[in-house]
Amino acid sequence: MRPTVTDHATDIAVVGFAHAPHVPETFGTTNGVEMLVPIFQKLYDRLGIDKSDIDFWCSGSSDWLAGRAFSFISAVDSIGAVPPINESHVEMDAAWALYEAWVKLRSGQAQTALVYGFGKSSAGTLRRTLTMQLDPYLVGPLWPDAVSVAGLQARAGLDAGRWSERDMAAVAAGADGDVDALLANPYTANPFRAHDVAPVTDGAAAIVLAVGDRARELCDRPAWITGMAHRIDSQAFGVRDLTRSPSTAAAAQAVTGGDTAGFDIAELHAQFSHQQLILADAIGLKPETRINPSGGALAGNPMFAAGLERIGYAAEAIISGSANRALAHATSGPALQQNLVTVIESENR
């Protein structure tokens, strides 16, 4: 049975979402302040609030990417020093910061929260930097970059007959694209062509959460979070089937109870074309569900914000009235290691 929204204090909704432009390179600092200030202001203006109306702040970013320790402290400059704030941080995609904020609100410690994530991916060598999240004894010293790791995953699926290069191209092409034209392009890193790999993208995103009647005050049509769960698979590539995602399946089962019918849209954090195929299968999405109407990470992949954006885009569809039930997914770690699934619904579905 699907969860329903009631008037309890623990009913939590997304009431606002904003993101910075997706660009290959910005000229701002690695602490994200220049990207964050405009999107915070956009949310304040849209909701008719200021920062004093936010009870809790939580962010997601990476010191490794920023190239400095405690880089998230510098990002707090985008909020301002007065009045003091209640703040926390996760060293991963900000979708997990949203999970922390969701728990905070469910516990009754806050009525509103602003969650944000940022990453200046163009600063340094992103795909080599991500090597630092691998097994430091057996895999890390080989220095495989993020594309190479994903290439191993894609090749395993191709060799096992789980998908074809045409299936991968169809993901990138979308409903109206030319699959044959994409397949005619040369490989950039076999089995990948350029369309199979998410671009290096600078960006930032922010979401405002609110509880119960406060959400209704701030938004005419709140996007209610009716379930959220995350699970993790082993870091060791040799002990898991890279062509499947048990952690995604487990997280989806936890929030849907196995009922994956009725989703108007699904925003999946697939940074490579074949990963969308893995995720859709693991979740059990139905053919009538539109996947990544926003374009997904293949259209723009700001590190440490792209997963939060998937939740934001799904919620925005609810708020605008273009969807009544949506699913959002975020991933962190190599080859879909950690996965978070969120179900978002309108109040009167």
SEMAR-728310 format. One record per residue: residue in one letter; x, y, z of N, C-alpha, C in turn. Coordinates in steps of 0.05 Angstrom, whole numbers, padded with zeros to 5 digits, always signed. Layout:
BEGIN
aXYZXYZXYZ
...
This chain:
BEGIN
m+00017-00024+00000+00000+00000+00000+00018+00025+00000
r+00011+00044-00016+00027+00068-00018+00023+00086+00006
p+00044+00100+00015+00041+00118+00037+00025+00142+00029
t+00010+00154+00048-00006+00177+00043+00004+00200+00060
v-00001+00224+00051+00008+00248+00065-00014+00256+00085
t-00007+00260+00110-00026+00269+00130-00016+00295+00142
d-00028+00304+00163-00021+00330+00174-00003+00327+00198
h+00012+00305+00200+00030+00301+00223+00054+00319+00220
a+00067+00324+00242+00090+00342+00242+00114+00331+00227
t+00114+00304+00222+00136+00292+00208+00132+00291+00178
d+00110+00301+00168+00106+00303+00139+00125+00324+00128
i+00142+00317+00109+00163+00335+00100+00161+00337+00070
a+00164+00362+00060+00161+00367+00031+00183+00384+00021
v+00190+00380-00004+00206+00399-00019+00188+00422-00027
v+00197+00447-00020+00181+00470-00027+00195+00489-00047
g+00221+00484-00051+00236+00500-00069+00261+00487-00079
f+00269+00492-00104+00293+00480-00116+00304+00501-00136
a+00331+00503-00135+00345+00521-00154+00372+00509-00159
h+00383+00514-00183+00410+00505-00189+00424+00526-00206
a+00450+00525-00204+00467+00543-00220+00468+00532-00248
p+00476+00549-00268+00479+00540-00295+00499+00517-00297
h+00494+00498-00315+00512+00476-00320+00533+00485-00341
v+00557+00489-00333+00577+00499-00351+00603+00483-00348
p+00619+00481-00370+00644+00466-00368+00664+00477-00349
e+00663+00504-00345+00682+00516-00328+00672+00543-00318
t+00676+00548-00292+00670+00574-00281+00697+00587-00272
f+00696+00613-00267+00720+00627-00259+00719+00634-00230
g+00700+00622-00215+00698+00627-00187+00717+00610-00171
t+00716+00612-00145+00733+00597-00127+00722+00569-00123
t+00739+00551-00112+00730+00523-00109+00711+00520-00085
n+00707+00541-00069+00688+00538-00047+00659+00543-00055
g+00654+00549-00081+00627+00550-00091+00611+00575-00085
v+00623+00594-00070+00607+00617-00061+00594+00632-00084
e+00609+00636-00106+00598+00651-00128+00575+00637-00141
m+00574+00611-00140+00551+00596-00151+00528+00595-00132
l+00534+00594-00106+00513+00590-00085+00497+00615-00079
v+00510+00638-00078+00495+00663-00071+00471+00668-00089
p+00474+00666-00115+00450+00671-00132+00427+00651-00128
i+00434+00626-00124+00412+00606-00122+00399+00608-00094
f+00414+00616-00073+00401+00621-00048+00381+00644-00050
q+00390+00665-00063+00373+00689-00067+00348+00682-00083
k+00351+00665-00103+00328+00657-00119+00308+00643-00102
l+00317+00625-00084+00299+00611-00066+00286+00630-00046
y+00301+00648-00035+00290+00668-00016+00267+00684-00030
d+00273+00693-00054+00253+00710-00068+00228+00693-00075
r+00232+00669-00084+00210+00652-00093+00192+00645-00069
l+00204+00640-00046+00188+00631-00023+00180+00653-00004
g+00191+00677-00009+00185+00700+00009+00196+00697+00036
i+00221+00687+00038+00234+00682+00063+00262+00695+00063
d+00275+00695+00085+00304+00701+00086+00318+00680+00103
k+00344+00683+00106+00359+00661+00119+00351+00656+00147
s+00339+00676+00161+00330+00672+00188+00307+00653+00190
d+00294+00648+00168+00271+00629+00167+00280+00600+00165
i+00306+00595+00160+00317+00568+00157+00328+00559+00184
d+00317+00536+00193+00326+00525+00219+00351+00509+00218
f+00356+00496+00195+00378+00477+00193+00390+00479+00164
w+00416+00478+00162+00430+00479+00137+00447+00454+00135
c+00448+00442+00111+00466+00418+00107+00476+00418+00079
s+00502+00413+00076+00514+00414+00049+00529+00389+00042
g+00534+00386+00016+00550+00364+00006+00571+00374-00013
s+00596+00366-00009+00618+00374-00027+00641+00356-00021
s+00665+00363-00032+00688+00346-00028+00713+00363-00025
d+00728+00359-00004+00754+00372+00000+00774+00364-00021
w+00772+00338-00030+00790+00329-00051+00786+00344-00077
l+00761+00349-00083+00755+00364-00108+00763+00393-00105
a+00758+00405-00082+00764+00433-00078+00794+00438-00075
g+00809+00417-00066+00837+00420-00063+00845+00435-00038
r+00828+00433-00017+00834+00446+00008+00818+00432+00030
a+00829+00433+00054+00815+00421+00077+00792+00439+00086
f+00771+00427+00096+00748+00441+00106+00737+00462+00087
s+00736+00455+00061+00727+00475+00041+00698+00483+00046
f+00682+00465+00058+00654+00472+00063+00651+00495+00082
i+00671+00499+00100+00669+00522+00118+00670+00548+00102
s+00688+00549+00082+00689+00573+00065+00663+00577+00050
a+00649+00555+00043+00624+00558+00028+00602+00571+00046
v+00605+00569+00072+00585+00581+00090+00585+00611+00087
d+00606+00623+00075+00606+00651+00070+00583+00659+00052
s+00573+00641+00036+00551+00647+00018+00525+00650+00034
i+00524+00641+00059+00500+00644+00076+00502+00670+00091
g+00525+00676+00102+00529+00701+00117+00533+00694+00147
a+00546+00712+00160+00554+00707+00188+00533+00712+00209
v+00514+00729+00202+00494+00738+00222+00466+00734+00210
p+00447+00722+00224+00451+00709+00250+00465+00682+00247
p+00475+00671+00270+00488+00645+00269+00469+00623+00259
i+00480+00602+00248+00463+00581+00237+00470+00554+00249
n+00451+00535+00246+00455+00507+00254+00462+00492+00229
e+00486+00483+00226+00497+00473+00200+00511+00446+00203
s+00509+00430+00181+00523+00405+00180+00532+00400+00152
h+00547+00378+00147+00560+00374+00121+00565+00344+00117
v+00563+00335+00092+00571+00308+00084+00592+00310+00062
e+00611+00292+00063+00633+00292+00043+00624+00273+00020
m+00603+00280+00007+00592+00264-00015+00570+00280-00029
d+00556+00268-00047+00535+00282-00061+00515+00293-00041
a+00505+00317-00047+00487+00330-00028+00460+00317-00025
a+00454+00296-00041+00430+00280-00037+00431+00268-00009
w+00455+00261+00000+00458+00250+00027+00456+00272+00048
a+00463+00296+00041+00458+00319+00059+00428+00323+00063
l+00413+00319+00041+00384+00321+00043+00373+00299+00061
y+00384+00275+00059+00376+00254+00077+00380+00262+00106
e+00403+00273+00112+00409+00282+00139+00388+00303+00148
a+00383+00322+00130+00363+00343+00137+00335+00331+00141
w+00328+00312+00124+00302+00298+00127+00300+00284+00154
v+00321+00271+00163+00321+00259+00190+00319+00280+00212
k+00333+00302+00208+00332+00324+00227+00303+00335+00231
l+00290+00338+00208+00263+00348+00209+00243+00327+00221
r+00247+00302+00213+00230+00281+00224+00233+00278+00254
s+00256+00285+00265+00261+00283+00294+00249+00306+00309
g+00238+00326+00294+00226+00349+00308+00245+00370+00316
q+00271+00369+00307+00291+00388+00316+00290+00414+00298
a+00275+00413+00277+00274+00436+00259+00247+00435+00243
q+00239+00458+00233+00215+00459+00217+00222+00464+00187
t+00245+00476+00182+00254+00482+00155+00283+00475+00153
a+00292+00469+00128+00320+00463+00123+00327+00471+00095
l+00351+00481+00091+00361+00486+00065+00386+00469+00060
v+00384+00453+00039+00405+00434+00032+00419+00443+00006
y+00445+00442+00005+00458+00451-00019+00483+00434-00024
g+00491+00433-00049+00515+00419-00058+00529+00434-00079
f+00555+00431-00081+00570+00446-00101+00595+00432-00109
g+00605+00437-00133+00630+00425-00142+00641+00440-00166
k+00666+00448-00164+00680+00460-00186+00697+00438-00199
s+00683+00422-00216+00695+00399-00228+00719+00405-00246
s+00719+00430-00257+00740+00438-00275+00766+00444-00261
a+00766+00445-00235+00790+00452-00220+00807+00426-00216
g+00827+00423-00233+00843+00399-00231+00833+00377-00250
t+00840+00352-00243+00833+00329-00260+00812+00313-00245
l+00787+00319-00251+00764+00307-00236+00766+00277-00237
r+00769+00265-00260+00766+00236-00263+00789+00221-00249
r+00812+00235-00246+00834+00223-00231+00829+00227-00201
t+00818+00250-00194+00812+00256-00166+00794+00234-00154
l+00775+00225-00170+00756+00205-00161+00769+00178-00155
t+00793+00175-00165+00808+00150-00158+00813+00148-00128
m+00813+00170-00114+00819+00170-00086+00797+00156-00070
q+00774+00150-00082+00753+00136-00067+00755+00106-00070
l+00774+00097-00085+00777+00068-00090+00793+00054-00067
d+00792+00028-00067+00807+00012-00047+00836+00022-00047
p+00846+00032-00025+00873+00044-00025+00896+00024-00026
y+00890-00002-00023+00911-00022-00023+00914-00036-00050
l+00892-00044-00062+00893-00061-00086+00886-00046-00112
v+00868-00026-00111+00859-00014-00135+00870+00015-00138
g+00868+00030-00117+00878+00058-00118+00906+00061-00130
p+00925+00044-00121+00953+00047-00132+00955+00043-00162
l+00935+00031-00175+00935+00027-00204+00926+00053-00218
w+00914+00071-00203+00904+00097-00213+00885+00094-00237
p+00865+00076-00235+00844+00077-00256+00826+00101-00252
d+00821+00116-00274+00804+00140-00270+00775+00131-00271
a+00757+00150-00267+00728+00144-00265+00717+00132-00290
v+00726+00142-00313+00717+00131-00339+00726+00102-00343
s+00751+00096-00335+00761+00069-00337+00746+00049-00320
v+00739+00058-00295+00724+00040-00278+00696+00035-00289
a+00683+00056-00298+00657+00053-00311+00658+00037-00336
g+00681+00039-00351+00685+00024-00375+00686-00006-00369
l+00699-00014-00347+00699-00042-00339+00671-00052-00334
q+00655-00035-00321+00627-00042-00315+00611-00045-00341
a+00614-00026-00359+00600-00027-00385+00608-00052-00401
r+00634-00057-00402+00643-00080-00417+00633-00106-00405
a+00631-00108-00378+00621-00132-00366+00592-00137-00374
g+00576-00116-00376+00549-00119-00384+00546-00126-00413
l+00563-00115-00430+00562-00122-00459+00570-00151-00463
d+00591-00160-00449+00600-00187-00453+00580-00207-00442
a+00565-00199-00421+00546-00217-00409+00519-00217-00424
g+00517-00199-00444+00491-00197-00459+00470-00182-00444
r+00477-00167-00423+00457-00152-00407+00447-00128-00423
w+00463-00116-00440+00455-00094-00457+00474-00093-00481
s+00467-00077-00500+00483-00074-00525+00491-00045-00527
e+00510-00040-00546+00518-00012-00551+00494+00004-00562
r+00476-00009-00576+00452+00005-00586+00434+00013-00562
d+00432-00005-00542+00417+00002-00518+00428+00027-00504
m+00455+00027-00503+00468+00050-00490+00463+00076-00506
a+00465+00074-00532+00461+00097-00549+00432+00107-00547
a+00413+00088-00544+00385+00095-00542+00380+00112-00516
v+00395+00105-00495+00393+00121-00470+00401+00150-00476
a+00424+00153-00489+00434+00180-00494+00417+00195-00514
a+00405+00181-00533+00389+00194-00554+00362+00204-00543
g+00351+00190-00523+00325+00197-00514+00303+00190-00534
a+00280+00201-00530+00257+00194-00547+00260+00203-00575
d+00273+00226-00579+00273+00238-00606+00300+00238-00620
g+00320+00225-00608+00347+00225-00619+00351+00205-00641
d+00374+00207-00654+00381+00189-00676+00402+00169-00666
v+00393+00145-00659+00411+00125-00648+00433+00117-00668
d+00425+00114-00693+00445+00106-00713+00467+00127-00716
a+00459+00152-00715+00479+00173-00718+00499+00173-00694
l+00489+00167-00670+00506+00165-00647+00525+00141-00650
l+00515+00119-00659+00532+00095-00662+00553+00099-00684
a+00549+00117-00702+00569+00123-00723+00593+00138-00712
n+00591+00149-00688+00613+00165-00677+00635+00147-00667
p+00660+00156-00667+00682+00139-00658+00682+00135-00628
y+00695+00114-00619+00699+00110-00590+00717+00132-00579
t+00711+00140-00555+00730+00158-00540+00746+00141-00520
a+00734+00120-00510+00747+00101-00492+00730+00076-00493
n+00737+00057-00510+00721+00033-00515+00712+00020-00489
p+00686+00015-00485+00664+00016-00505+00648+00042-00505
f+00660+00063-00495+00646+00089-00494+00650+00106-00518
r+00629+00119-00527+00630+00142-00545+00624+00167-00529
a+00628+00190-00540+00625+00215-00525+00598+00217-00511
h+00577+00207-00525+00550+00210-00514+00545+00192-00490
d+00562+00172-00485+00558+00153-00463+00568+00164-00437
v+00583+00185-00437+00597+00195-00413+00587+00223-00406
a+00580+00226-00380+00571+00253-00371+00594+00273-00373
p+00587+00297-00381+00608+00318-00384+00619+00327-00357
v+00644+00337-00357+00655+00350-00334+00640+00377-00331
t+00627+00381-00308+00609+00404-00305+00613+00417-00278
d+00616+00444-00278+00615+00459-00253+00586+00466-00247
g+00580+00466-00221+00552+00473-00214+00546+00471-00185
a+00522+00479-00178+00513+00478-00150+00482+00477-00151
a+00471+00466-00130+00442+00463-00128+00433+00466-00099
a+00408+00474-00095+00398+00478-00068+00368+00470-00067
i+00360+00459-00045+00332+00451-00040+00324+00461-00013
v+00299+00471-00011+00287+00478+00015+00266+00457+00023
l+00269+00447+00047+00249+00428+00058+00233+00442+00080
a+00209+00434+00083+00192+00445+00105+00173+00423+00115
v+00164+00427+00140+00147+00407+00153+00118+00416+00153
g+00100+00397+00148+00071+00400+00152+00060+00426+00141
d+00045+00440+00159+00032+00465+00150+00051+00486+00142
r+00076+00486+00152+00096+00505+00143+00101+00502+00114
a+00102+00477+00104+00106+00472+00076+00083+00483+00060
r+00058+00480+00070+00035+00490+00055+00035+00521+00054
e+00046+00533+00075+00048+00562+00075+00067+00572+00053
l+00089+00557+00050+00110+00566+00032+00105+00559+00002
c+00088+00539-00002+00085+00528-00030+00056+00520-00034
d+00045+00527-00057+00017+00520-00063+00014+00490-00067
r+00034+00477-00077+00033+00449-00083+00059+00435-00075
p+00062+00430-00049+00087+00419-00039+00092+00391-00051
a+00117+00384-00054+00125+00357-00063+00133+00341-00039
w+00114+00324-00030+00118+00309-00005+00136+00285-00008
i+00156+00283+00010+00174+00260+00010+00160+00238+00026
t+00152+00217+00012+00137+00196+00026+00155+00172+00031
g+00180+00173+00022+00199+00151+00028+00227+00159+00019
m+00247+00151+00035+00274+00156+00028+00292+00135+00041
a+00309+00123+00026+00327+00102+00037+00352+00101+00021
h+00374+00094+00034+00399+00089+00019+00413+00064+00029
r+00426+00051+00010+00440+00026+00015+00468+00027+00002
i+00485+00008+00009+00512+00008-00001+00521-00020-00010
d+00536-00021-00031+00549-00046-00040+00578-00045-00033
s+00592-00068-00036+00620-00069-00029+00637-00051-00046
q+00658-00040-00033+00677-00024-00048+00694-00041-00067
a+00697-00067-00060+00714-00085-00075+00699-00094-00101
f+00711-00088-00124+00698-00096-00149+00695-00126-00153
g+00714-00141-00142+00715-00170-00147+00694-00186-00132
v+00680-00173-00113+00661-00188-00097+00632-00181-00104
r+00628-00165-00125+00601-00159-00133+00598-00160-00163
d+00574-00165-00172+00567-00166-00201+00563-00137-00210
l+00582-00126-00225+00581-00098-00233+00558-00092-00252
t+00546-00113-00263+00524-00108-00282+00497-00105-00269
r+00496-00107-00242+00472-00104-00227+00477-00085-00204
s+00455-00076-00191+00458-00058-00169+00440-00066-00146
p+00449-00086-00130+00432-00095-00107+00425-00073-00087
s+00443-00054-00083+00437-00033-00064+00415-00015-00074
t+00414-00010-00100+00392+00006-00111+00366-00009-00108
a+00366-00035-00114+00342-00052-00112+00332-00052-00083
a+00350-00054-00064+00343-00055-00035+00331-00028-00026
a+00344-00007-00035+00333+00020-00027+00306+00025-00039
a+00302+00017-00065+00277+00020-00078+00255+00003-00065
q+00262-00021-00057+00243-00038-00043+00234-00026-00017
a+00253-00014-00003+00248-00002+00023+00228+00021+00021
v+00229+00036-00001+00211+00060-00002+00186+00056-00019
t+00186+00035-00035+00162+00030-00052+00147+00005-00043
g+00159-00012-00027+00147-00037-00020+00143-00055-00044
g+00158-00049-00066+00156-00065-00090+00135-00054-00110
d+00120-00034-00102+00100-00022-00120+00113+00001-00135
t+00122-00005-00159+00135+00015-00176+00117+00025-00199
a+00091+00018-00197+00072+00028-00217+00064+00057-00208
g+00055+00072-00228+00044+00098-00222+00064+00121-00220
f+00089+00115-00225+00109+00137-00226+00107+00151-00252
d+00101+00177-00251+00100+00192-00276+00128+00197-00287
i+00147+00203-00270+00174+00207-00279+00193+00194-00259
a+00218+00189-00268+00239+00179-00251+00265+00194-00259
e+00277+00207-00241+00302+00221-00245+00325+00203-00234
l+00341+00192-00252+00361+00173-00244+00389+00185-00248
h+00406+00183-00228+00433+00195-00228+00452+00175-00243
a+00449+00174-00269+00466+00156-00285+00487+00173-00299
q+00512+00170-00291+00533+00186-00302+00545+00174-00327
f+00536+00149-00334+00544+00136-00359+00519+00122-00369
s+00516+00120-00396+00491+00111-00407+00483+00084-00398
h+00502+00066-00395+00494+00038-00387+00484+00038-00358
q+00492+00058-00342+00483+00057-00314+00453+00063-00312
q+00441+00078-00331+00412+00082-00330+00398+00055-00335
l+00409+00038-00351+00397+00012-00356+00398-00005-00331
i+00421-00004-00316+00424-00019-00291+00404-00009-00271
l+00401+00017-00268+00384+00029-00248+00355+00024-00253
a+00346+00027-00278+00318+00023-00285+00310-00006-00279
d+00328-00025-00285+00323-00053-00279+00322-00058-00249
a+00341-00047-00235+00342-00052-00206+00318-00041-00191
i+00308-00018-00200+00285-00006-00187+00259-00020-00196
g+00259-00030-00220+00235-00043-00231+00216-00023-00244
l+00227-00002-00257+00210+00018-00268+00193+00007-00291
k+00169+00017-00293+00151+00008-00314+00155+00024-00340
p+00147+00013-00363+00152+00027-00389+00139+00054-00390
e+00117+00058-00376+00102+00084-00378+00116+00106-00362
t+00135+00100-00345+00149+00120-00330+00170+00134-00347
r+00169+00161-00349+00188+00176-00365+00214+00179-00348
i+00236+00171-00360+00261+00171-00345+00277+00196-00354
n+00286+00211-00334+00304+00234-00338+00293+00254-00358
p+00268+00264-00354+00259+00285-00372+00276+00311-00370
s+00291+00314-00348+00309+00337-00346+00334+00335-00363
g+00339+00311-00374+00363+00306-00389+00383+00290-00373
g+00379+00289-00346+00397+00272-00330+00425+00282-00328
a+00442+00266-00316+00470+00273-00312+00485+00273-00339
l+00475+00259-00359+00488+00260-00385+00486+00287-00398
a+00468+00304-00389+00465+00331-00399+00481+00351-00382
g+00486+00344-00357+00501+00362-00340+00506+00348-00313
n+00531+00346-00305+00538+00329-00282+00555+00344-00262
p+00544+00364-00249+00560+00378-00229+00565+00360-00205
m+00590+00354-00200+00597+00335-00179+00587+00346-00152
f+00576+00327-00136+00566+00332-00109+00541+00349-00109
a+00530+00355-00133+00504+00368-00134+00485+00353-00153
a+00495+00336-00171+00478+00323-00191+00458+00305-00179
g+00465+00290-00158+00446+00273-00144+00424+00289-00131
l+00431+00311-00118+00411+00329-00106+00393+00340-00127
e+00404+00347-00151+00388+00357-00173+00367+00337-00182
r+00373+00311-00181+00353+00292-00189+00329+00294-00171
i+00333+00297-00145+00311+00301-00126+00297+00327-00132
g+00312+00348-00137+00301+00374-00143+00284+00374-00168
y+00293+00362-00189+00278+00361-00214+00252+00345-00210
a+00254+00323-00196+00230+00306-00191+00210+00322-00175
a+00219+00336-00154+00202+00352-00137+00190+00376-00153
e+00206+00388-00170+00196+00410-00186+00173+00402-00204
a+00174+00377-00214+00152+00367-00231+00126+00364-00215
i+00129+00357-00189+00105+00355-00172+00095+00383-00166
i+00113+00402-00159+00105+00429-00152+00091+00443-00175
s+00101+00438-00200+00089+00451-00223+00063+00438-00232
g+00058+00414-00223+00033+00400-00231+00036+00382-00255
s+00061+00379-00265+00065+00362-00289+00068+00333-00281
a+00070+00327-00255+00071+00299-00246+00058+00298-00218
n+00048+00274-00212+00035+00270-00186+00052+00251-00168
r+00067+00233-00181+00084+00215-00166+00110+00212-00181
a+00132+00215-00166+00159+00215-00179+00178+00200-00161
l+00198+00189-00174+00220+00175-00161+00246+00189-00168
a+00264+00192-00148+00290+00204-00153+00311+00186-00141
h+00334+00185-00156+00356+00168-00147+00382+00184-00148
a+00400+00178-00129+00426+00190-00128+00447+00168-00123
t+00471+00172-00133+00492+00152-00129+00517+00166-00120
s+00534+00151-00106+00560+00161-00098+00579+00137-00097
g+00604+00142-00103+00624+00121-00103+00626+00108-00131
p+00646+00091-00134+00652+00079-00161+00632+00058-00169
a+00625+00058-00194+00608+00037-00206+00582+00032-00191
l+00568+00054-00184+00543+00052-00170+00546+00038-00143
q+00566+00046-00127+00571+00033-00102+00549+00039-00081
q+00543+00065-00078+00523+00074-00058+00499+00087-00072
n+00475+00080-00063+00452+00089-00078+00429+00097-00059
l+00417+00120-00066+00395+00131-00050+00371+00134-00068
v+00347+00126-00057+00322+00127-00073+00302+00143-00056
t+00288+00161-00070+00268+00178-00057+00242+00177-00073
v+00220+00175-00058+00193+00176-00071+00180+00203-00063
i+00170+00217-00083+00158+00243-00079+00131+00244-00091
e+00111+00254-00076+00084+00253-00086+00069+00280-00080
s+00049+00285-00096+00031+00308-00091+00012+00300-00068
e-00001+00320-00057-00018+00315-00034-00043+00301-00041
n-00054+00307-00064-00080+00296-00073-00077+00281-00099
r-00061+00259-00097-00057+00243-00121-00083+00230-00130
